[in-house]
Amino acid sequence: MSDLIHTPYSGKDYEFLFNDPAGTLKDSAFEALRHKNVFRYRAKTIKSGNVVEIEIYPIWNTQNETRSAKARTTRQAQEKVNDRNSKKALTRIIDNNFGKDDHHITLTYRWDELPDEAQALRDMQGFIKRVRYYHKKNGLLDAKGRPDLKYVYVIEFADGDGRRKRIHHHVIMNGRAPRKDVKSLWPHGRASVDELEPENGTLEGLARYIIKQPNQTKQTKRWQASRNLKPPKVTVSDTKLSKKQAERLAADVKAAAPQIFSKLFRDYNLDVCTVKTSEFVAGAYIYAKMHKEQAEKRKGVGG
């Protein structure tokens, strides 16, 4: 597996260079797609709960394409990639660990208690401790007898009155405790607790909403999570999609995508498939997202 991932002539890190939508390809685009420098296509499959994503990118057989890609890599482009990857990572960890009946919690402050960033972090940590104690006190334990608490949180720094920041918190948490009891554990202002509502098996919309702001401090990550969350399952294959199939997708993605991906992932429904080519490097970049019909069914809480 490590040999696959570290191939030197991989298009994986240059997704931003593939910015021309396929489907109405010009002759020049087909030439790039079928270029002799494209050795094969590599497929990275990510399974997060009831959602499967597949990222397919070219493996070049010469360093000429890599040189061309590096020459067009800018700091701004890399920042956009980092932002997109951060949102993807958060979405995947949420989809793999939370579902219907779990909670989205929003915690706000009274106007006379607006904290600075350091105090906001302490308040958030204090809230987590109180919820953990509640779980322990009420016998909400996992298989090892520990408080069964899973969470992801984001501290959002929104502009307030120009002098103070209207800091508030977003928390996604497993729904073991009743909502009214969760609300009572936040003493600094208002707490709203809503059940999660996956759409097509995913909570991507919520994930993007709570991480919509850029990182405002270099001291902490954009989001924090409990250590007992399970990472999505990632596999890499050089045989899942052929060059011929990539060309079919680029020529007519609407017709080819359902046929190709229904065979590769028989238990999943295709939600989206995008194919992009590049004027700078050879090949195409393909992304597809699918979900299972039983997306509303949640696996055991205590895992």
C-alpha positions as CSV (number, residue, x, y, z in Angstrom):
1,M,0.0,0.0,0.0
2,S,2.8,2.5,0.9
3,D,4.4,1.9,-2.6
4,L,1.1,2.9,-4.2
5,I,0.6,6.0,-2.2
6,H,4.1,7.4,-2.7
7,T,4.4,7.1,-6.4
8,P,6.5,10.1,-7.5
9,Y,4.5,10.9,-10.6
10,S,1.0,11.1,-9.1
11,G,-1.6,13.7,-9.9
12,K,-3.1,13.4,-6.5
13,D,-1.7,16.6,-5.1
14,Y,-2.7,18.7,-8.1
15,E,-6.4,18.4,-8.2
16,F,-6.7,22.2,-8.5
17,L,-5.1,22.1,-11.9
18,F,-8.0,20.0,-13.2
19,N,-10.5,22.8,-13.6
20,D,-12.1,22.2,-17.0
21,P,-15.4,20.3,-16.7
22,A,-15.6,17.3,-19.0
23,G,-18.6,16.3,-21.1
24,T,-18.2,18.8,-24.0
25,L,-14.5,18.1,-24.6
26,K,-12.7,19.8,-27.4
27,D,-10.1,17.9,-29.5
28,S,-7.3,19.4,-27.4
29,A,-8.9,18.1,-24.2
30,F,-9.2,14.6,-25.6
31,E,-5.6,14.7,-26.6
32,A,-4.7,15.6,-23.0
33,L,-7.0,12.9,-21.7
34,R,-5.4,10.2,-23.9
35,H,-1.9,11.5,-23.7
36,K,0.9,8.9,-23.7
37,N,2.2,10.3,-20.4
38,V,-0.9,8.9,-18.6
39,F,0.3,5.5,-17.4
40,R,-2.9,4.5,-15.5
41,Y,-5.5,5.8,-13.0
42,R,-5.4,5.4,-9.3
43,A,-8.6,5.2,-7.2
44,K,-8.7,6.3,-3.6
45,T,-11.9,5.0,-1.9
46,I,-13.1,6.6,1.3
47,K,-16.0,4.9,3.3
48,S,-17.6,7.0,6.0
49,G,-20.6,5.4,7.6
50,N,-23.2,5.0,4.8
51,V,-21.3,7.2,2.4
52,V,-18.6,6.2,-0.2
53,E,-16.4,8.7,-2.0
54,I,-13.9,7.8,-4.8
55,E,-11.2,10.1,-6.0
56,I,-9.6,9.0,-9.2
57,Y,-6.4,10.7,-10.5
58,P,-3.8,10.0,-13.2
59,I,-0.4,8.4,-12.6
60,W,2.1,9.8,-15.0
61,N,4.9,7.7,-16.5
62,T,7.3,10.7,-16.7
63,Q,8.3,13.5,-14.4
64,N,7.5,16.1,-17.1
65,E,3.9,16.3,-16.0
66,T,5.0,16.6,-12.3
67,R,7.3,19.4,-13.3
68,S,4.6,21.2,-15.1
69,A,2.2,20.8,-12.2
70,K,4.7,22.1,-9.6
71,A,5.5,25.1,-11.8
72,R,1.8,26.1,-11.6
73,T,1.4,25.5,-7.9
74,T,0.9,28.7,-6.0
75,R,0.5,29.5,-2.3
76,Q,-3.1,30.6,-2.9
77,A,-3.9,27.4,-4.7
78,Q,-2.4,25.3,-1.9
79,E,-4.4,27.3,0.7
80,K,-7.6,26.5,-1.2
81,V,-6.6,22.8,-1.3
82,N,-5.9,22.8,2.4
83,D,-9.3,24.4,3.2
84,R,-11.1,21.9,1.0
85,N,-9.3,19.0,2.5
86,S,-10.1,20.3,6.1
87,K,-13.8,20.4,5.2
88,K,-13.6,16.9,3.7
89,A,-11.8,15.5,6.7
90,L,-14.4,16.9,9.1
91,T,-17.4,15.7,7.0
92,R,-15.9,12.2,6.8
93,I,-15.2,11.9,10.5
94,I,-18.8,13.1,11.3
95,D,-20.4,10.8,8.8
96,N,-18.4,7.8,10.2
97,N,-19.4,8.4,13.8
98,F,-22.7,10.2,14.0
99,G,-26.2,9.9,12.6
100,K,-29.9,10.4,13.1
101,D,-30.8,10.9,16.8
102,D,-27.4,12.4,17.6
103,H,-27.1,16.0,18.4
104,H,-26.0,19.3,17.0
105,I,-25.5,21.7,19.9
106,T,-25.1,25.5,19.6
107,L,-23.8,27.3,22.6
108,T,-23.9,31.1,22.9
109,Y,-23.1,33.7,25.5
110,R,-25.0,36.4,27.3
111,W,-24.0,39.9,26.1
112,D,-22.4,40.7,29.5
113,E,-20.3,37.5,29.4
114,L,-18.6,37.6,26.0
115,P,-15.2,35.8,26.5
116,D,-11.9,36.2,24.8
117,E,-10.6,33.3,22.8
118,A,-8.7,31.7,25.7
119,Q,-11.7,31.8,28.0
120,A,-14.0,30.5,25.3
121,L,-11.7,27.4,25.0
122,R,-11.8,26.9,28.7
123,D,-15.6,27.2,28.7
124,M,-15.9,24.6,25.9
125,Q,-13.6,22.2,27.8
126,G,-15.7,22.7,30.9
127,F,-18.9,21.9,29.1
128,I,-17.3,18.6,27.8
129,K,-16.3,17.7,31.3
130,R,-19.8,18.3,32.6
131,V,-21.3,16.2,29.9
132,R,-18.8,13.4,30.6
133,Y,-19.6,13.5,34.3
134,Y,-23.4,13.4,33.5
135,H,-22.8,10.2,31.4
136,K,-20.8,8.6,34.2
137,K,-23.4,9.5,36.9
138,N,-26.3,8.2,34.8
139,G,-24.7,5.0,33.7
140,L,-24.3,6.0,30.0
141,L,-21.2,3.9,29.6
142,D,-19.4,2.2,26.7
143,A,-18.4,-1.5,26.6
144,K,-15.3,-0.8,28.7
145,G,-17.3,1.0,31.5
146,R,-16.2,4.5,30.4
147,P,-18.5,7.5,29.8
148,D,-19.9,6.9,26.3
149,L,-19.2,10.3,24.9
150,K,-18.3,11.1,21.3
151,Y,-18.0,14.7,20.1
152,V,-16.6,17.1,17.6
153,Y,-16.6,20.9,18.3
154,V,-15.8,24.1,16.6
155,I,-15.3,27.5,18.2
156,E,-16.6,30.1,15.9
157,F,-15.2,33.7,16.0
158,A,-17.9,36.0,14.5
159,D,-17.6,39.7,14.6
160,G,-19.6,41.4,17.4
161,D,-20.0,45.0,18.1
162,G,-16.5,46.0,16.7
163,R,-14.9,45.7,20.1
164,R,-15.6,42.2,21.2
165,K,-15.9,39.0,19.1
166,R,-19.3,37.3,19.3
167,I,-17.7,33.9,20.0
168,H,-20.0,30.8,20.1
169,H,-19.6,27.1,19.9
170,H,-20.9,24.3,17.6
171,V,-20.8,20.7,19.0
172,I,-21.8,17.5,17.3
173,M,-22.3,14.9,20.0
174,N,-23.8,11.4,20.4
175,G,-27.3,11.6,21.7
176,R,-27.2,9.5,24.9
177,A,-28.3,12.3,27.2
178,P,-31.8,13.9,26.9
179,R,-31.7,17.3,25.1
180,K,-33.1,19.2,28.1
181,D,-30.3,17.9,30.3
182,V,-27.6,18.8,27.8
183,K,-29.0,22.3,27.7
184,S,-28.7,22.6,31.5
185,L,-25.0,21.9,31.4
186,W,-24.2,25.2,29.7
187,P,-24.3,28.0,32.3
188,H,-23.0,30.9,30.1
189,G,-26.0,31.7,28.0
190,R,-28.3,29.9,25.5
191,A,-28.0,26.3,24.4
192,S,-29.9,24.9,21.5
193,V,-29.9,21.1,20.9
194,D,-31.2,19.6,17.6
195,E,-31.3,16.1,16.3
196,L,-29.0,15.4,13.3
197,E,-30.7,15.0,10.0
198,P,-28.5,13.2,7.4
199,E,-29.3,13.8,3.8
200,N,-28.4,11.0,1.4
201,G,-26.5,9.5,4.3
202,T,-24.3,12.5,4.9
203,L,-24.0,15.5,7.2
204,E,-21.8,17.4,4.8
205,G,-24.1,20.5,4.8
206,L,-23.8,20.8,8.6
207,A,-20.0,20.1,8.5
208,R,-19.5,22.9,6.0
209,Y,-21.7,25.2,8.0
210,I,-19.8,24.9,11.3
211,I,-16.4,25.2,9.7
212,K,-17.3,28.0,7.3
213,Q,-14.9,30.4,8.8
214,P,-11.1,30.2,8.1
215,N,-8.9,29.3,11.0
216,Q,-8.6,32.5,13.1
217,T,-5.8,31.3,15.4
218,K,-2.6,29.4,14.8
219,Q,-2.8,28.0,18.3
220,T,-5.5,25.4,17.7
221,K,-6.9,23.3,14.9
222,R,-10.1,24.4,13.2
223,W,-12.0,21.6,14.9
224,Q,-11.4,19.3,17.9
225,A,-12.7,15.8,18.5
226,S,-12.8,13.1,21.1
227,R,-10.2,10.4,20.8
228,N,-12.7,7.6,20.5
229,L,-13.9,8.5,17.0
230,K,-13.3,6.0,14.3
231,P,-11.6,7.2,11.2
232,P,-13.1,6.5,7.8
233,K,-11.8,3.4,5.9
234,V,-9.5,4.4,3.1
235,T,-8.3,2.0,0.3
236,V,-6.1,2.7,-2.8
237,S,-6.2,0.7,-6.0
238,D,-4.5,1.0,-9.4
239,T,-7.0,-1.4,-11.0
240,K,-10.4,-0.1,-10.0
241,L,-10.8,2.2,-13.0
242,S,-9.2,1.7,-16.4
243,K,-8.0,4.4,-18.8
244,K,-10.8,3.4,-21.2
245,Q,-13.4,3.9,-18.4
246,A,-11.9,7.3,-17.6
247,E,-12.3,8.4,-21.2
248,R,-15.9,7.2,-21.2
249,L,-16.6,9.3,-18.2
250,A,-15.0,12.3,-19.7
251,A,-16.9,12.0,-22.9
252,D,-20.3,11.6,-21.3
253,V,-20.3,11.6,-17.6
254,K,-24.2,11.5,-17.2
255,A,-24.5,8.3,-19.2
256,A,-21.3,6.5,-18.1
257,A,-21.1,7.3,-14.4
258,P,-24.3,5.3,-13.4
259,Q,-23.2,2.3,-15.4
260,I,-19.6,2.3,-14.2
261,F,-20.2,3.0,-10.5
262,S,-23.2,0.7,-10.1
263,K,-20.9,-2.2,-11.0
264,L,-18.1,-1.0,-8.7
265,F,-20.4,-0.3,-5.7
266,R,-23.5,-2.4,-6.0
267,D,-25.1,-1.5,-2.7
268,Y,-24.8,2.3,-3.2
269,N,-26.7,5.0,-5.1
270,L,-24.7,7.5,-7.1
271,D,-25.3,11.1,-5.8
272,V,-22.7,13.0,-7.8
273,C,-19.9,12.5,-10.3
274,T,-17.6,15.2,-11.7
275,V,-14.9,14.8,-14.3
276,K,-12.4,17.5,-14.9
277,T,-9.5,17.9,-17.3
278,S,-6.6,20.3,-17.3
279,E,-4.9,22.6,-19.9
280,F,-1.6,22.1,-18.0
281,V,-1.2,18.4,-17.4
282,A,-2.3,15.2,-19.0
283,G,-5.3,13.0,-17.8
284,A,-8.5,13.7,-15.9
285,Y,-9.5,14.0,-12.3
286,I,-12.7,12.1,-11.3
287,Y,-14.7,12.4,-8.2
288,A,-17.9,10.4,-7.2
289,K,-20.0,10.2,-4.1
290,M,-22.5,7.5,-3.2
291,H,-24.7,6.5,-0.3
292,K,-26.6,3.4,0.9
293,E,-30.4,3.5,1.0
294,Q,-30.4,2.5,4.7
295,A,-28.5,5.7,5.6
296,E,-31.0,6.6,8.4
297,K,-30.1,3.5,10.3
298,R,-27.3,4.2,12.8
299,K,-24.9,1.6,14.1
300,G,-24.3,1.1,17.8
301,V,-23.5,4.1,19.9
302,G,-21.0,2.5,22.2
303,G,-18.4,1.4,19.7
